[in-house]
Amino acid sequence: MASSHSLFRGLSVATLTGAMALGIGGTASAADLPASMTWTSYDVGSAGYAEASAIADAFGREYGTRVRIQPSGSAIGRLQPVVMGRAEVGFLATETWFAAEGIYDYAARRWGPQDLRAAGGRPASFGVFTARDANITSLEELKGVRMAFVAGNPSVNVKCEAFLEFAGMTIDDVDAIMFPTYGAAMSSVAEGQADASCTTTTPSQVYELEQSPRGIRWLEVPPDDEEGWARLNEIAPFFAPFEETVGAGISEDNPVNILAYRYPLLVMRADMDEDTVYAFTKAMHETFDMYKDATAVMHRWNMEQAGTPATDVPFHEGAIRYLREAGIWTEEHDAWNEARLARLNALLEAWPKAIDEAAGKSDDEFAEIWERHRQEALDSL
């Protein structure tokens, strides 16, 4: 469990309309939401913050719920309030996976695997892009190629490695070049310092590559390649196939099969009240028409997309109850959720064993002990 010290100083926004002040603008019984909620998100100006704000505004106008959004530029800063019960919901990204797995920052003794759940999340596409003049036409052809990674950025790098795993490779099979910043890595292909990297489909650097003499190509991730997806899901089971129609070199007439993770992902503690999560999920669904046009991608919050696996953590029972009633949740989704729960529970059970074995030992020794217990837990599944 994380330290109880707050990591930020209450930067927030309150969504409170005149209709709320008058006690009108939707009946409370429509979703039985709390009178007030606190959500965390990425920094002001981020997509996550903008989307959380639009949804908060809809909740305020429809149900009279006052939402305080607490932004943070750090993963710990976004997750800590949720873990400590100071925020009900986090609009998070891949840090959710890291926290549930007890890896990277969350492998420290004060953290460990976190018992988290989701109520859904917007699909956000991610793909491997190459310079068209490099003549790389498939993931398998990345072997030996100069591929750009971002130093100290596991959120990006773990996704890049998942593509290699899909093709039966690891980072050792490419000429991995570490760049000091995300911007430098993404620009490296257009500048001729690398031939491939991976990112979302809309950063400015990929549009610059599209317009450059090198040109751009996105490498397909075939949705029907069962063996490839099985390999990918071994290291990143939060991905799902996705046909993207928006981005550099991509359009409705020229779509690309890549994959999607969830950002923002709606994250809460496993022990959050089931009825509250049910009400929250229901409100997300009922107010969709009020916020779906707030940004270019808000339409992907349709719960037929956002309320289904795969996600970084299992779905909360309250969310499942509503999604099942709404005809969205299926038996196939149940099977996915049970498998994801089994993995998370195995890690939660392994953590105290590692802590006990490492009593009195150094942090370096603890890291080795935890990695061994963690791998044994995963091998047992």
C-alpha positions in Angstrom: 0.0 0.0 0.0 1.3 3.4 -0.9 2.4 6.1 1.6 -0.4 8.2 3.1 1.5 11.5 2.2 -0.3 13.5 -0.5 1.9 14.2 -3.5 0.1 17.3 -4.7 -1.5 20.4 -3.4 -5.1 20.3 -4.6 -5.0 21.7 -8.1 -8.5 21.2 -9.1 -11.5 22.3 -11.1 -15.1 22.2 -9.9 -18.0 21.6 -12.2 -21.0 23.3 -10.7 -23.7 24.8 -12.9 -26.6 27.1 -12.0 -29.0 24.2 -12.5 -27.1 22.3 -9.8 -27.3 25.2 -7.4 -31.1 25.2 -7.9 -31.3 21.4 -7.4 -32.5 20.8 -10.9 -31.1 19.5 -14.1 -31.8 15.8 -13.8 -33.1 13.6 -11.0 -30.7 12.2 -8.5 -32.4 8.8 -8.8 -31.4 8.6 -12.4 -28.0 7.2 -11.4 -27.9 7.6 -7.7 -24.5 9.2 -7.9 -22.9 10.8 -4.9 -23.5 14.5 -4.4 -19.8 15.1 -5.0 -16.9 13.2 -6.4 -13.1 13.6 -6.8 -11.4 12.4 -10.0 -7.7 12.4 -10.9 -6.3 13.0 -14.4 -3.3 13.9 -16.4 -2.2 17.6 -16.4 -4.4 20.5 -17.5 -4.2 20.6 -21.3 -4.0 16.8 -21.7 -6.6 14.7 -23.5 -7.4 13.0 -20.3 -8.1 16.2 -18.4 -10.2 17.6 -21.3 -12.3 14.4 -21.5 -12.7 14.2 -17.7 -13.9 17.8 -17.7 -16.5 17.2 -20.4 -17.9 14.1 -18.6 -17.9 16.0 -15.2 -19.8 18.8 -16.8 -22.4 16.3 -18.1 -22.7 14.7 -14.7 -23.3 18.1 -13.1 -25.9 19.1 -15.6 -27.8 15.8 -15.6 -27.5 14.6 -12.0 -26.4 17.6 -10.0 -23.1 15.8 -9.0 -20.3 18.2 -8.2 -17.0 16.8 -9.6 -13.5 18.0 -8.5 -10.8 17.1 -11.0 -7.3 16.8 -9.5 -4.7 16.8 -12.2 -1.1 15.6 -11.8 1.9 15.3 -14.1 3.1 12.1 -12.4 1.7 8.6 -12.5 2.1 8.3 -8.7 0.3 11.6 -8.3 -2.6 10.4 -10.3 -2.9 7.0 -8.7 -2.1 7.7 -5.0 -5.4 9.6 -4.3 -7.4 6.6 -5.7 -5.4 4.0 -3.7 -5.8 6.1 -0.5 -9.5 6.6 -1.0 -9.1 10.4 -1.5 -10.5 10.2 -5.1 -13.2 7.9 -6.3 -12.0 7.6 -9.9 -8.8 8.0 -11.8 -8.7 8.9 -15.5 -5.5 6.9 -16.0 -3.3 5.2 -18.6 -0.7 2.4 -18.6 0.4 3.2 -15.0 -2.6 1.2 -14.1 -1.1 -1.9 -15.6 2.3 -1.2 -13.9 0.6 -0.7 -10.5 -1.5 -3.9 -10.8 1.5 -5.9 -11.8 3.9 -4.5 -9.2 6.5 -3.4 -11.7 8.7 -0.4 -12.4 7.8 2.3 -9.8 5.3 0.0 -8.1 7.9 -2.7 -7.4 9.1 -0.7 -4.4 8.3 -2.1 -1.0 5.8 0.7 -0.2 3.7 -0.2 -3.3 3.5 -3.7 -4.7 0.6 -5.0 -6.8 -2.5 -2.8 -6.3 -6.0 -4.3 -6.1 -7.6 -2.0 -8.7 -10.7 -2.3 -11.0 -12.0 -0.5 -14.1 -15.4 0.8 -15.2 -14.3 1.1 -18.8 -12.0 3.2 -20.9 -11.8 4.9 -24.3 -9.9 2.9 -27.0 -6.7 4.7 -27.9 -4.8 3.3 -30.9 -1.1 2.6 -30.9 1.1 1.4 -33.8 4.5 0.9 -35.2 5.4 3.4 -37.9 8.3 3.3 -40.3 9.8 5.4 -43.0 8.2 4.4 -46.2 11.6 4.5 -48.0 12.9 2.0 -45.5 10.8 -0.7 -47.3 9.7 -2.3 -44.1 6.3 -3.8 -44.8 5.6 -6.1 -41.8 6.4 -6.4 -38.1 8.6 -9.5 -38.9 10.8 -7.3 -41.1 11.8 -5.1 -38.1 14.5 -7.7 -37.3 17.9 -5.9 -37.3 16.2 -2.5 -38.1 17.1 0.7 -36.2 14.1 1.2 -33.9 13.7 4.2 -31.6 12.8 3.8 -27.9 12.5 6.5 -25.2 14.9 6.3 -22.3 13.2 6.0 -18.9 9.7 5.8 -20.5 8.3 2.3 -19.8 4.8 3.3 -20.8 5.9 3.7 -24.4 8.6 1.0 -24.5 6.4 -1.8 -23.1 4.0 -1.1 -26.0 6.8 -1.2 -28.5 8.1 -4.5 -27.1 4.6 -5.9 -27.4 4.6 -5.4 -31.1 8.0 -7.3 -31.3 6.5 -10.1 -29.2 3.6 -10.3 -31.6 6.1 -11.0 -34.4 8.0 -13.5 -32.3 10.9 -11.2 -31.4 12.3 -9.2 -28.5 14.1 -5.9 -28.2 17.4 -7.9 -28.7 16.3 -8.7 -32.3 16.3 -5.0 -33.4 18.9 -2.3 -33.3 17.3 -0.5 -30.3 18.3 3.2 -30.1 17.4 5.0 -26.9 16.6 8.7 -27.3 16.5 11.0 -24.3 12.9 12.3 -24.8 9.7 11.2 -26.4 9.9 14.0 -28.9 13.4 13.1 -29.9 12.5 9.5 -30.5 9.4 10.3 -32.5 11.3 12.8 -34.7 14.3 10.4 -35.2 12.6 8.6 -38.1 12.0 11.7 -40.2 15.6 12.9 -39.4 17.1 9.6 -40.6 18.4 8.5 -37.2 16.1 5.5 -37.0 13.8 3.6 -39.3 10.9 2.7 -37.0 9.3 3.5 -33.7 5.8 3.3 -32.1 3.3 5.8 -30.9 -0.3 6.9 -31.3 -1.4 7.9 -34.8 -1.7 11.7 -34.3 1.4 13.3 -32.8 2.9 16.2 -34.8 6.1 14.2 -35.5 4.3 11.5 -37.4 2.5 14.1 -39.6 6.0 15.6 -40.2 7.3 12.2 -41.3 4.3 11.8 -43.6 5.2 15.1 -45.3 8.9 14.5 -45.4 10.8 12.9 -48.3 10.9 9.6 -46.3 7.1 9.2 -46.1 5.3 7.1 -43.5 4.0 3.5 -43.3 2.1 1.9 -40.4 2.7 -1.8 -39.9 -0.4 -4.0 -39.7 -1.2 -6.1 -36.7 -3.6 -8.7 -38.2 -6.6 -9.2 -35.9 -6.9 -12.9 -36.9 -3.3 -13.9 -36.1 -4.2 -16.0 -33.0 -0.6 -17.0 -32.3 0.7 -13.5 -32.6 -2.0 -12.2 -30.3 -1.3 -15.0 -27.8 2.3 -14.0 -27.6 1.5 -10.3 -27.3 -1.0 -10.9 -24.5 1.6 -12.8 -22.5 3.3 -9.5 -21.8 0.5 -6.9 -22.4 -3.0 -8.4 -22.1 -4.6 -4.9 -22.1 -4.4 -4.6 -25.9 -7.1 -5.5 -28.4 -7.3 -5.3 -32.2 -8.3 -1.9 -33.6 -9.0 -0.5 -37.0 -7.8 3.1 -37.0 -9.1 5.6 -39.5 -7.6 8.8 -38.1 -3.9 9.8 -38.2 -0.9 10.5 -40.3 -1.2 8.6 -43.6 -4.5 7.1 -42.3 -8.0 7.8 -43.4 -11.5 6.3 -43.8 -10.4 5.2 -47.2 -7.0 4.0 -46.0 -7.5 2.4 -42.6 -4.9 0.4 -40.7 -5.2 -2.6 -38.4 -3.1 -1.8 -35.4 -4.1 -2.2 -31.7 -5.7 -0.2 -28.9 -5.2 0.2 -25.2 -7.4 2.3 -23.0 -6.7 6.0 -22.3 -8.2 7.4 -20.3 -9.1 4.3 -18.3 -11.7 4.7 -15.5 -9.9 3.2 -12.4 -11.1 2.7 -8.9 -10.2 0.5 -5.9 -11.6 -3.0 -5.8 -13.4 -2.3 -2.6 -15.3 0.7 -3.9 -19.0 0.4 -3.2 -20.6 -1.7 -5.9 -23.7 0.4 -6.1 -21.6 3.6 -6.6 -19.7 2.0 -9.4 -22.9 0.8 -10.9 -24.3 4.3 -10.8 -21.1 5.8 -12.2 -21.1 3.4 -15.1 -24.7 4.0 -15.8 -24.2 7.8 -15.8 -21.3 7.4 -18.3 -23.7 5.6 -20.6 -26.8 7.8 -20.0 -24.9 11.1 -20.6 -22.9 10.0 -23.6 -24.9 12.3 -26.0 -24.0 15.3 -23.8 -20.2 14.8 -24.1 -19.6 12.8 -27.2 -18.7 15.8 -29.3 -16.5 17.6 -26.8 -13.3 16.4 -28.6 -12.5 14.6 -31.8 -12.3 11.2 -30.1 -15.0 11.5 -27.4 -17.3 9.4 -29.5 -15.2 6.4 -28.6 -16.6 6.7 -25.1 -19.7 4.8 -26.4 -19.9 2.0 -23.8 -20.3 -0.6 -26.5 -16.6 0.1 -27.1 -15.4 1.7 -23.8 -17.3 -0.8 -21.6 -15.7 -4.0 -22.8 -12.3 -5.7 -22.4 -9.4 -5.7 -22.8 -8.3 -3.3 -20.0 -5.3 -3.0 -17.8 -7.2 -4.4 -14.7 -10.3 -6.4 -14.2 -13.7 -4.7 -14.4 -15.4 -3.8 -11.1 -18.5 -5.9 -10.3 -20.6 -2.7 -10.1 -19.7 -1.9 -13.7 -20.3 -5.4 -14.9 -23.7 -5.5 -13.3 -24.8 -2.3 -15.2 -23.1 -3.4 -18.5 -24.8 -6.7 -18.3 -28.2 -5.1 -17.7 -27.5 -2.8 -20.7 -26.9 -5.8 -23.0 -23.2 -4.9 -23.5 -21.4 -7.4 -21.3 -21.2 -11.0 -22.6 -20.1 -14.4 -21.4 -16.9 -13.9 -23.4 -16.2 -10.8 -21.4 -16.8 -12.8 -18.2 -14.2 -15.3 -19.3 -11.7 -12.5 -19.9 -12.4 -10.9 -16.6 -12.0 -14.1 -14.6 -8.6 -14.8 -16.2 -7.5 -11.2 -15.5 -8.7 -11.6 -11.9 -6.8 -14.8 -11.5 -3.6 -13.1 -12.6 -4.1 -10.1 -10.3 -4.9 -12.3 -7.3 -1.9 -14.5 -7.9 0.3 -11.4 -7.7 -1.5 -10.1 -4.7 -0.8 -13.4 -2.9 2.8 -13.4 -4.0 3.7 -10.0 -2.7 3.6 -10.6 1.1 5.7 -13.7 0.6 8.3 -11.6 -1.1 8.1 -9.0 1.6 8.6 -11.6 4.4 11.5 -13.3 2.6 13.2 -9.9 2.1 13.0 -8.7 5.7 16.3 -7.0 6.6 17.7 -7.3 3.1 18.7 -4.4 0.8 16.4 -2.9 -1.9 18.5 -4.6 -4.6 18.1 -8.0 -3.0 14.4 -7.3 -2.5 14.0 -6.5 -6.2 15.4 -9.9 -7.1 13.3 -11.7 -4.6 10.1 -10.0 -5.8 10.9 -10.7 -9.4 11.3 -14.4 -8.6 8.0 -14.6 -6.6 6.2 -12.6 -9.3 7.4 -14.9 -12.1 6.5 -18.0 -10.1 3.0 -16.6 -9.5 2.5 -16.0 -13.2 4.0 -19.4 -14.2 1.4 -21.0 -11.9 -1.5 -19.7 -13.9 
